[in-house]
Amino acid sequence: MRKRKPTPPLSLLISDTKIQNFNRFAKIIWKKLATTNILQVQNVKLLYIFFIFRLFIFQYPLNLHLKA
């Protein structure tokens, strides 16, 4: 089994399973976004709105999605 990356301390404060699942979902989206054609501008706009919305709700640091 692969070693998991150590979780940032903020994720220890937010231990709600719904939010954990949401983070997993969000990381999958970011990986897909990185490998998808950037010409799909509509989807990119929606994703940025989605993540700004997410940041306002959970008050996460912006660099969290880079650790996906």
PDB file with SEQRES, HELIX, SHEET and CRYST1 records, atoms N, CA, C and O in Angstrom:
SEQRES   1 A   68  MET ARG LYS ARG LYS PRO THR PRO PRO LEU SER LEU LEU          
SEQRES   2 A   68  ILE SER ASP THR LYS ILE GLN ASN PHE ASN ARG PHE ALA          
SEQRES   3 A   68  LYS ILE ILE TRP LYS LYS LEU ALA THR THR ASN ILE LEU          
SEQRES   4 A   68  GLN VAL GLN ASN VAL LYS LEU LEU TYR ILE PHE PHE ILE          
SEQRES   5 A   68  PHE ARG LEU PHE ILE PHE GLN TYR PRO LEU ASN LEU HIS          
SEQRES   6 A   68  LEU LYS ALA                                                  
HELIX    1 AA1 PRO A    9  LEU A   13  1                                   5    
HELIX    2 AA2 THR A   17  THR A   35  1                                  19    
HELIX    3 AA3 VAL A   41  PHE A   58  1                                  18    
HELIX    4 AA4 LEU A   62  LYS A   67  5                                   6    
CRYST1    1.000    1.000    1.000  90.00  90.00  90.00 P 1           1          
ATOM      1  N   MET A   1       0.834  -1.202   0.000  1.00  0.00           N  
ATOM      2  CA  MET A   1       0.000   0.000   0.000  1.00  0.00           C  
ATOM      3  C   MET A   1       0.867   1.251   0.000  1.00  0.00           C  
ATOM      4  O   MET A   1       1.917   1.306   0.641  1.00  0.00           O  
ATOM      5  N   ARG A   2       0.400   2.248  -0.735  1.00  0.00           N  
ATOM      6  CA  ARG A   2       1.144   3.509  -0.779  1.00  0.00           C  
ATOM      7  C   ARG A   2       0.940   4.298   0.505  1.00  0.00           C  
ATOM      8  O   ARG A   2      -0.123   4.242   1.125  1.00  0.00           O  
ATOM      9  N   LYS A   3       1.968   5.028   0.890  1.00  0.00           N  
ATOM     10  CA  LYS A   3       1.835   5.916   2.047  1.00  0.00           C  
ATOM     11  C   LYS A   3       0.983   7.109   1.652  1.00  0.00           C  
ATOM     12  O   LYS A   3       1.148   7.684   0.576  1.00  0.00           O  
ATOM     13  N   ARG A   4       0.069   7.471   2.544  1.00  0.00           N  
ATOM     14  CA  ARG A   4      -0.740   8.663   2.281  1.00  0.00           C  
ATOM     15  C   ARG A   4       0.030   9.900   2.705  1.00  0.00           C  
ATOM     16  O   ARG A   4       0.795   9.878   3.669  1.00  0.00           O  
ATOM     17  N   LYS A   5      -0.187  10.979   1.966  1.00  0.00           N  
ATOM     18  CA  LYS A   5       0.435  12.246   2.358  1.00  0.00           C  
ATOM     19  C   LYS A   5      -0.141  12.698   3.694  1.00  0.00           C  
ATOM     20  O   LYS A   5      -1.333  12.508   3.939  1.00  0.00           O  
ATOM     21  N   PRO A   6       0.670  13.286   4.561  1.00  0.00           N  
ATOM     22  CA  PRO A   6       0.134  13.778   5.837  1.00  0.00           C  
ATOM     23  C   PRO A   6      -0.938  14.843   5.603  1.00  0.00           C  
ATOM     24  O   PRO A   6      -0.773  15.734   4.770  1.00  0.00           O  
ATOM     25  N   THR A   7      -2.024  14.739   6.340  1.00  0.00           N  
ATOM     26  CA  THR A   7      -3.119  15.693   6.136  1.00  0.00           C  
ATOM     27  C   THR A   7      -2.772  17.025   6.774  1.00  0.00           C  
ATOM     28  O   THR A   7      -2.180  17.058   7.853  1.00  0.00           O  
ATOM     29  N   PRO A   8      -3.134  18.129   6.120  1.00  0.00           N  
ATOM     30  CA  PRO A   8      -2.894  19.454   6.709  1.00  0.00           C  
ATOM     31  C   PRO A   8      -3.682  19.619   8.010  1.00  0.00           C  
ATOM     32  O   PRO A   8      -4.765  19.050   8.150  1.00  0.00           O  
ATOM     33  N   PRO A   9      -3.156  20.386   8.955  1.00  0.00           N  
ATOM     34  CA  PRO A   9      -3.817  20.524  10.262  1.00  0.00           C  
ATOM     35  C   PRO A   9      -5.253  21.034  10.190  1.00  0.00           C  
ATOM     36  O   PRO A   9      -6.068  20.729  11.061  1.00  0.00           O  
ATOM     37  N   LEU A  10      -5.564  21.815   9.146  1.00  0.00           N  
ATOM     38  CA  LEU A  10      -6.931  22.330   9.019  1.00  0.00           C  
ATOM     39  C   LEU A  10      -7.947  21.207   8.853  1.00  0.00           C  
ATOM     40  O   LEU A  10      -9.076  21.301   9.332  1.00  0.00           O  
ATOM     41  N   SER A  11      -7.531  20.135   8.164  1.00  0.00           N  
ATOM     42  CA  SER A  11      -8.474  19.044   7.929  1.00  0.00           C  
ATOM     43  C   SER A  11      -8.764  18.280   9.222  1.00  0.00           C  
ATOM     44  O   SER A  11      -9.763  17.566   9.309  1.00  0.00           O  
ATOM     45  N   LEU A  12      -7.898  18.425  10.221  1.00  0.00           N  
ATOM     46  CA  LEU A  12      -8.170  17.787  11.507  1.00  0.00           C  
ATOM     47  C   LEU A  12      -9.285  18.518  12.255  1.00  0.00           C  
ATOM     48  O   LEU A  12     -10.052  17.903  12.996  1.00  0.00           O  
ATOM     49  N   LEU A  13      -9.366  19.841  12.053  1.00  0.00           N  
ATOM     50  CA  LEU A  13     -10.435  20.610  12.677  1.00  0.00           C  
ATOM     51  C   LEU A  13     -11.772  20.286  12.045  1.00  0.00           C  
ATOM     52  O   LEU A  13     -12.803  20.276  12.717  1.00  0.00           O  
ATOM     53  N   ILE A  14     -11.749  20.021  10.745  1.00  0.00           N  
ATOM     54  CA  ILE A  14     -12.988  19.753  10.016  1.00  0.00           C  
ATOM     55  C   ILE A  14     -13.046  18.255   9.737  1.00  0.00           C  
ATOM     56  O   ILE A  14     -12.584  17.791   8.694  1.00  0.00           O  
ATOM     57  N   SER A  15     -13.614  17.507  10.670  1.00  0.00           N  
ATOM     58  CA  SER A  15     -13.600  16.050  10.558  1.00  0.00           C  
ATOM     59  C   SER A  15     -14.944  15.488  10.116  1.00  0.00           C  
ATOM     60  O   SER A  15     -15.172  14.280  10.186  1.00  0.00           O  
ATOM     61  N   ASP A  16     -15.832  16.363   9.662  1.00  0.00           N  
ATOM     62  CA  ASP A  16     -17.146  15.913   9.197  1.00  0.00           C  
ATOM     63  C   ASP A  16     -16.983  15.057   7.946  1.00  0.00           C  
ATOM     64  O   ASP A  16     -16.277  15.448   7.018  1.00  0.00           O  
ATOM     65  N   THR A  17     -17.627  13.899   7.913  1.00  0.00           N  
ATOM     66  CA  THR A  17     -17.443  12.968   6.800  1.00  0.00           C  
ATOM     67  C   THR A  17     -17.957  13.547   5.486  1.00  0.00           C  
ATOM     68  O   THR A  17     -17.388  13.270   4.430  1.00  0.00           O  
ATOM     69  N   LYS A  18     -19.017  14.339   5.530  1.00  0.00           N  
ATOM     70  CA  LYS A  18     -19.534  14.938   4.300  1.00  0.00           C  
ATOM     71  C   LYS A  18     -18.477  15.842   3.663  1.00  0.00           C  
ATOM     72  O   LYS A  18     -18.295  15.840   2.446  1.00  0.00           O  
ATOM     73  N   ILE A  19     -17.787  16.612   4.503  1.00  0.00           N  
ATOM     74  CA  ILE A  19     -16.768  17.510   3.976  1.00  0.00           C  
ATOM     75  C   ILE A  19     -15.573  16.711   3.454  1.00  0.00           C  
ATOM     76  O   ILE A  19     -14.971  17.082   2.447  1.00  0.00           O  
ATOM     77  N   GLN A  20     -15.231  15.617   4.136  1.00  0.00           N  
ATOM     78  CA  GLN A  20     -14.142  14.756   3.669  1.00  0.00           C  
ATOM     79  C   GLN A  20     -14.469  14.188   2.290  1.00  0.00           C  
ATOM     80  O   GLN A  20     -13.621  14.181   1.397  1.00  0.00           O  
ATOM     81  N   ASN A  21     -15.700  13.715   2.123  1.00  0.00           N  
ATOM     82  CA  ASN A  21     -16.128  13.196   0.827  1.00  0.00           C  
ATOM     83  C   ASN A  21     -16.094  14.281  -0.231  1.00  0.00           C  
ATOM     84  O   ASN A  21     -15.699  14.042  -1.372  1.00  0.00           O  
ATOM     85  N   PHE A  22     -16.513  15.475   0.158  1.00  0.00           N  
ATOM     86  CA  PHE A  22     -16.512  16.601  -0.770  1.00  0.00           C  
ATOM     87  C   PHE A  22     -15.093  16.917  -1.228  1.00  0.00           C  
ATOM     88  O   PHE A  22     -14.867  17.227  -2.397  1.00  0.00           O  
ATOM     89  N   ASN A  23     -14.133  16.838  -0.298  1.00  0.00           N  
ATOM     90  CA  ASN A  23     -12.737  17.078  -0.655  1.00  0.00           C  
ATOM     91  C   ASN A  23     -12.240  16.054  -1.666  1.00  0.00           C  
ATOM     92  O   ASN A  23     -11.547  16.400  -2.622  1.00  0.00           O  
ATOM     93  N   ARG A  24     -12.598  14.789  -1.451  1.00  0.00           N  
ATOM     94  CA  ARG A  24     -12.198  13.750  -2.398  1.00  0.00           C  
ATOM     95  C   ARG A  24     -12.771  14.046  -3.781  1.00  0.00           C  
ATOM     96  O   ARG A  24     -12.074  13.950  -4.791  1.00  0.00           O  
ATOM     97  N   PHE A  25     -14.051  14.407  -3.806  1.00  0.00           N  
ATOM     98  CA  PHE A  25     -14.730  14.761  -5.042  1.00  0.00           C  
ATOM     99  C   PHE A  25     -14.050  15.956  -5.719  1.00  0.00           C  
ATOM    100  O   PHE A  25     -13.860  15.977  -6.935  1.00  0.00           O  
ATOM    101  N   ALA A  26     -13.687  16.951  -4.899  1.00  0.00           N  
ATOM    102  CA  ALA A  26     -13.048  18.155  -5.425  1.00  0.00           C  
ATOM    103  C   ALA A  26     -11.681  17.837  -6.033  1.00  0.00           C  
ATOM    104  O   ALA A  26     -11.326  18.381  -7.079  1.00  0.00           O  
ATOM    105  N   LYS A  27     -10.923  16.969  -5.390  1.00  0.00           N  
ATOM    106  CA  LYS A  27      -9.602  16.595  -5.910  1.00  0.00           C  
ATOM    107  C   LYS A  27      -9.722  15.872  -7.250  1.00  0.00           C  
ATOM    108  O   LYS A  27      -8.920  16.089  -8.158  1.00  0.00           O  
ATOM    109  N   ILE A  28     -10.741  15.004  -7.363  1.00  0.00           N  
ATOM    110  CA  ILE A  28     -10.970  14.309  -8.636  1.00  0.00           C  
ATOM    111  C   ILE A  28     -11.260  15.326  -9.736  1.00  0.00           C  
ATOM    112  O   ILE A  28     -10.743  15.209 -10.847  1.00  0.00           O  
ATOM    113  N   ILE A  29     -12.093  16.330  -9.423  1.00  0.00           N  
ATOM    114  CA  ILE A  29     -12.408  17.358 -10.415  1.00  0.00           C  
ATOM    115  C   ILE A  29     -11.151  18.099 -10.851  1.00  0.00           C  
ATOM    116  O   ILE A  29     -10.946  18.344 -12.040  1.00  0.00           O  
ATOM    117  N   TRP A  30     -10.301  18.459  -9.869  1.00  0.00           N  
ATOM    118  CA  TRP A  30      -9.085  19.195 -10.219  1.00  0.00           C  
ATOM    119  C   TRP A  30      -8.157  18.350 -11.084  1.00  0.00           C  
ATOM    120  O   TRP A  30      -7.534  18.871 -12.009  1.00  0.00           O  
ATOM    121  N   LYS A  31      -8.056  17.048 -10.795  1.00  0.00           N  
ATOM    122  CA  LYS A  31      -7.223  16.173 -11.625  1.00  0.00           C  
ATOM    123  C   LYS A  31      -7.791  16.096 -13.042  1.00  0.00           C  
ATOM    124  O   LYS A  31      -7.046  16.143 -14.020  1.00  0.00           O  
ATOM    125  N   LYS A  32      -9.106  15.978 -13.143  1.00  0.00           N  
ATOM    126  CA  LYS A  32      -9.742  15.950 -14.462  1.00  0.00           C  
ATOM    127  C   LYS A  32      -9.512  17.264 -15.197  1.00  0.00           C  
ATOM    128  O   LYS A  32      -9.240  17.273 -16.398  1.00  0.00           O  
ATOM    129  N   LEU A  33      -9.623  18.375 -14.469  1.00  0.00           N  
ATOM    130  CA  LEU A  33      -9.427  19.686 -15.075  1.00  0.00           C  
ATOM    131  C   LEU A  33      -8.009  19.816 -15.625  1.00  0.00           C  
ATOM    132  O   LEU A  33      -7.793  20.420 -16.676  1.00  0.00           O  
ATOM    133  N   ALA A  34      -7.053  19.248 -14.907  1.00  0.00           N  
ATOM    134  CA  ALA A  34      -5.655  19.329 -15.335  1.00  0.00           C  
ATOM    135  C   ALA A  34      -5.411  18.524 -16.608  1.00  0.00           C  
ATOM    136  O   ALA A  34      -4.530  18.865 -17.397  1.00  0.00           O  
ATOM    137  N   THR A  35      -6.188  17.456 -16.814  1.00  0.00           N  
ATOM    138  CA  THR A  35      -5.961  16.603 -17.977  1.00  0.00           C  
ATOM    139  C   THR A  35      -6.966  16.839 -19.098  1.00  0.00           C  
ATOM    140  O   THR A  35      -6.885  16.192 -20.142  1.00  0.00           O  
ATOM    141  N   THR A  36      -7.912  17.755 -18.901  1.00  0.00           N  
ATOM    142  CA  THR A  36      -8.937  17.990 -19.920  1.00  0.00           C  
ATOM    143  C   THR A  36      -8.533  19.135 -20.836  1.00  0.00           C  
ATOM    144  O   THR A  36      -7.659  19.937 -20.507  1.00  0.00           O  
ATOM    145  N   ASN A  37      -9.178  19.193 -21.976  1.00  0.00           N  
ATOM    146  CA  ASN A  37      -8.950  20.270 -22.927  1.00  0.00           C  
ATOM    147  C   ASN A  37      -9.402  21.594 -22.322  1.00  0.00           C  
ATOM    148  O   ASN A  37     -10.526  21.706 -21.832  1.00  0.00           O  
ATOM    149  N   ILE A  38      -8.527  22.593 -22.356  1.00  0.00           N  
ATOM    150  CA  ILE A  38      -8.848  23.887 -21.737  1.00  0.00           C  
ATOM    151  C   ILE A  38      -9.817  24.688 -22.620  1.00  0.00           C  
ATOM    152  O   ILE A  38     -10.311  25.734 -22.201  1.00  0.00           O  
ATOM    153  N   LEU A  39     -10.089  24.204 -23.835  1.00  0.00           N  
ATOM    154  CA  LEU A  39     -11.055  24.876 -24.695  1.00  0.00           C  
ATOM    155  C   LEU A  39     -12.479  24.771 -24.151  1.00  0.00           C  
ATOM    156  O   LEU A  39     -13.368  25.493 -24.602  1.00  0.00           O  
ATOM    157  N   GLN A  40     -12.701  23.885 -23.194  1.00  0.00           N  
ATOM    158  CA  GLN A  40     -14.027  23.771 -22.580  1.00  0.00           C  
ATOM    159  C   GLN A  40     -14.169  24.854 -21.512  1.00  0.00           C  
ATOM    160  O   GLN A  40     -14.186  24.573 -20.313  1.00  0.00           O  
ATOM    161  N   VAL A  41     -14.269  26.082 -21.975  1.00  0.00           N  
ATOM    162  CA  VAL A  41     -14.214  27.236 -21.066  1.00  0.00           C  
ATOM    163  C   VAL A  41     -15.400  27.240 -20.109  1.00  0.00           C  
ATOM    164  O   VAL A  41     -15.268  27.632 -18.949  1.00  0.00           O  
ATOM    165  N   GLN A  42     -16.553  26.805 -20.597  1.00  0.00           N  
ATOM    166  CA  GLN A  42     -17.761  26.791 -19.762  1.00  0.00           C  
ATOM    167  C   GLN A  42     -17.520  25.984 -18.495  1.00  0.00           C  
ATOM    168  O   GLN A  42     -17.839  26.434 -17.395  1.00  0.00           O  
ATOM    169  N   ASN A  43     -16.951  24.779 -18.654  1.00  0.00           N  
ATOM    170  CA  ASN A  43     -16.692  23.916 -17.507  1.00  0.00           C  
ATOM    171  C   ASN A  43     -15.689  24.550 -16.553  1.00  0.00           C  
ATOM    172  O   ASN A  43     -15.844  24.462 -15.335  1.00  0.00           O  
ATOM    173  N   VAL A  44     -14.662  25.188 -17.103  1.00  0.00           N  
ATOM    174  CA  VAL A  44     -13.644  25.808 -16.258  1.00  0.00           C  
ATOM    175  C   VAL A  44     -14.266  26.918 -15.414  1.00  0.00           C  
ATOM    176  O   VAL A  44     -13.987  27.033 -14.221  1.00  0.00           O  
ATOM    177  N   LYS A  45     -15.114  27.737 -16.047  1.00  0.00           N  
ATOM    178  CA  LYS A  45     -15.786  28.808 -15.307  1.00  0.00           C  
ATOM    179  C   LYS A  45     -16.630  28.238 -14.174  1.00  0.00           C  
ATOM    180  O   LYS A  45     -16.612  28.748 -13.054  1.00  0.00           O  
ATOM    181  N   LEU A  46     -17.370  27.174 -14.477  1.00  0.00           N  
ATOM    182  CA  LEU A  46     -18.207  26.550 -13.454  1.00  0.00           C  
ATOM    183  C   LEU A  46     -17.361  26.018 -12.306  1.00  0.00           C  
ATOM    184  O   LEU A  46     -17.736  26.141 -11.139  1.00  0.00           O  
ATOM    185  N   LEU A  47     -16.213  25.424 -12.644  1.00  0.00           N  
ATOM    186  CA  LEU A  47     -15.348  24.888 -11.594  1.00  0.00           C  
ATOM    187  C   LEU A  47     -14.790  25.988 -10.700  1.00  0.00           C  
ATOM    188  O   LEU A  47     -14.701  25.819  -9.484  1.00  0.00           O  
ATOM    189  N   TYR A  48     -14.413  27.118 -11.304  1.00  0.00           N  
ATOM    190  CA  TYR A  48     -13.894  28.203 -10.477  1.00  0.00           C  
ATOM    191  C   TYR A  48     -14.973  28.769  -9.562  1.00  0.00           C  
ATOM    192  O   TYR A  48     -14.706  29.088  -8.403  1.00  0.00           O  
ATOM    193  N   ILE A  49     -16.197  28.894 -10.086  1.00  0.00           N  
ATOM    194  CA  ILE A  49     -17.304  29.355  -9.243  1.00  0.00           C  
ATOM    195  C   ILE A  49     -17.531  28.371  -8.098  1.00  0.00           C  
ATOM    196  O   ILE A  49     -17.714  28.762  -6.945  1.00  0.00           O  
ATOM    197  N   PHE A  50     -17.515  27.083  -8.448  1.00  0.00           N  
ATOM    198  CA  PHE A  50     -17.689  26.012  -7.469  1.00  0.00           C  
ATOM    199  C   PHE A  50     -16.644  26.096  -6.356  1.00  0.00           C  
ATOM    200  O   PHE A  50     -16.970  25.934  -5.180  1.00  0.00           O  
ATOM    201  N   PHE A  51     -15.378  26.352  -6.733  1.00  0.00           N  
ATOM    202  CA  PHE A  51     -14.326  26.375  -5.724  1.00  0.00           C  
ATOM    203  C   PHE A  51     -14.313  27.652  -4.904  1.00  0.00           C  
ATOM    204  O   PHE A  51     -13.968  27.627  -3.723  1.00  0.00           O  
ATOM    205  N   ILE A  52     -14.686  28.768  -5.516  1.00  0.00           N  
ATOM    206  CA  ILE A  52     -14.808  30.004  -4.729  1.00  0.00           C  
ATOM    207  C   ILE A  52     -15.927  29.834  -3.695  1.00  0.00           C  
ATOM    208  O   ILE A  52     -15.786  30.235  -2.540  1.00  0.00           O  
ATOM    209  N   PHE A  53     -17.029  29.237  -4.128  1.00  0.00           N  
ATOM    210  CA  PHE A  53     -18.152  28.940  -3.240  1.00  0.00           C  
ATOM    211  C   PHE A  53     -17.695  28.046  -2.086  1.00  0.00           C  
ATOM    212  O   PHE A  53     -18.039  28.280  -0.928  1.00  0.00           O  
ATOM    213  N   ARG A  54     -16.917  27.022  -2.426  1.00  0.00           N  
ATOM    214  CA  ARG A  54     -16.393  26.088  -1.439  1.00  0.00           C  
ATOM    215  C   ARG A  54     -15.482  26.803  -0.437  1.00  0.00           C  
ATOM    216  O   ARG A  54     -15.551  26.547   0.765  1.00  0.00           O  
ATOM    217  N   LEU A  55     -14.630  27.697  -0.939  1.00  0.00           N  
ATOM    218  CA  LEU A  55     -13.720  28.415  -0.046  1.00  0.00           C  
ATOM    219  C   LEU A  55     -14.485  29.300   0.934  1.00  0.00           C  
ATOM    220  O   LEU A  55     -14.103  29.421   2.098  1.00  0.00           O  
ATOM    221  N   PHE A  56     -15.568  29.917   0.457  1.00  0.00           N  
ATOM    222  CA  PHE A  56     -16.348  30.761   1.360  1.00  0.00           C  
ATOM    223  C   PHE A  56     -17.021  29.936   2.450  1.00  0.00           C  
ATOM    224  O   PHE A  56     -17.105  30.364   3.601  1.00  0.00           O  
ATOM    225  N   ILE A  57     -17.499  28.755   2.082  1.00  0.00           N  
ATOM    226  CA  ILE A  57     -18.189  27.922   3.078  1.00  0.00           C  
ATOM    227  C   ILE A  57     -17.205  27.374   4.107  1.00  0.00           C  
ATOM    228  O   ILE A  57     -17.413  27.527   5.311  1.00  0.00           O  
ATOM    229  N   PHE A  58     -16.142  26.741   3.641  1.00  0.00           N  
ATOM    230  CA  PHE A  58     -15.271  25.994   4.548  1.00  0.00           C  
ATOM    231  C   PHE A  58     -14.047  26.778   5.000  1.00  0.00           C  
ATOM    232  O   PHE A  58     -13.301  26.313   5.862  1.00  0.00           O  
ATOM    233  N   GLN A  59     -13.827  27.982   4.420  1.00  0.00           N  
ATOM    234  CA  GLN A  59     -12.694  28.818   4.806  1.00  0.00           C  
ATOM    235  C   GLN A  59     -11.360  28.078   4.669  1.00  0.00           C  
ATOM    236  O   GLN A  59     -10.502  28.158   5.547  1.00  0.00           O  
ATOM    237  N   TYR A  60     -11.201  27.360   3.558  1.00  0.00           N  
ATOM    238  CA  TYR A  60      -9.961  26.628   3.334  1.00  0.00           C  
ATOM    239  C   TYR A  60      -8.924  27.516   2.665  1.00  0.00           C  
ATOM    240  O   TYR A  60      -9.288  28.439   1.937  1.00  0.00           O  
ATOM    241  N   PRO A  61      -7.637  27.258   2.893  1.00  0.00           N  
ATOM    242  CA  PRO A  61      -6.592  27.977   2.160  1.00  0.00           C  
ATOM    243  C   PRO A  61      -6.623  27.604   0.679  1.00  0.00           C  
ATOM    244  O   PRO A  61      -6.981  26.479   0.328  1.00  0.00           O  
ATOM    245  N   LEU A  62      -6.254  28.529  -0.177  1.00  0.00           N  
ATOM    246  CA  LEU A  62      -6.325  28.302  -1.618  1.00  0.00           C  
ATOM    247  C   LEU A  62      -5.420  27.175  -2.092  1.00  0.00           C  
ATOM    248  O   LEU A  62      -5.721  26.522  -3.091  1.00  0.00           O  
ATOM    249  N   ASN A  63      -4.307  26.934  -1.386  1.00  0.00           N  
ATOM    250  CA  ASN A  63      -3.347  25.943  -1.877  1.00  0.00           C  
ATOM    251  C   ASN A  63      -3.772  24.505  -1.595  1.00  0.00           C  
ATOM    252  O   ASN A  63      -3.049  23.578  -1.960  1.00  0.00           O  
ATOM    253  N   LEU A  64      -4.923  24.291  -0.958  1.00  0.00           N  
ATOM    254  CA  LEU A  64      -5.333  22.937  -0.603  1.00  0.00           C  
ATOM    255  C   LEU A  64      -5.544  22.068  -1.844  1.00  0.00           C  
ATOM    256  O   LEU A  64      -5.177  20.893  -1.848  1.00  0.00           O  
ATOM    257  N   HIS A  65      -6.142  22.651  -2.911  1.00  0.00           N  
ATOM    258  CA  HIS A  65      -6.419  21.860  -4.110  1.00  0.00           C  
ATOM    259  C   HIS A  65      -5.147  21.489  -4.858  1.00  0.00           C  
ATOM    260  O   HIS A  65      -5.167  20.566  -5.673  1.00  0.00           O  
ATOM    261  N   LEU A  66      -4.039  22.184  -4.602  1.00  0.00           N  
ATOM    262  CA  LEU A  66      -2.789  21.857  -5.285  1.00  0.00           C  
ATOM    263  C   LEU A  66      -2.162  20.578  -4.740  1.00  0.00           C  
ATOM    264  O   LEU A  66      -1.315  19.971  -5.395  1.00  0.00           O  
ATOM    265  N   LYS A  67      -2.580  20.168  -3.533  1.00  0.00           N  
ATOM    266  CA  LYS A  67      -2.020  18.969  -2.911  1.00  0.00           C  
ATOM    267  C   LYS A  67      -2.766  17.714  -3.320  1.00  0.00           C  
ATOM    268  O   LYS A  67      -2.549  16.650  -2.739  1.00  0.00           O  
ATOM    269  N   ALA A  68      -3.644  17.818  -4.311  1.00  0.00           N  
ATOM    270  CA  ALA A  68      -4.450  16.670  -4.735  1.00  0.00           C  
ATOM    271  C   ALA A  68      -3.578  15.543  -5.260  1.00  0.00           C  
ATOM    272  O   ALA A  68      -4.093  14.499  -5.660  1.00  0.00           O  
TER     273      ALA A  68                                                      
END                                                                             
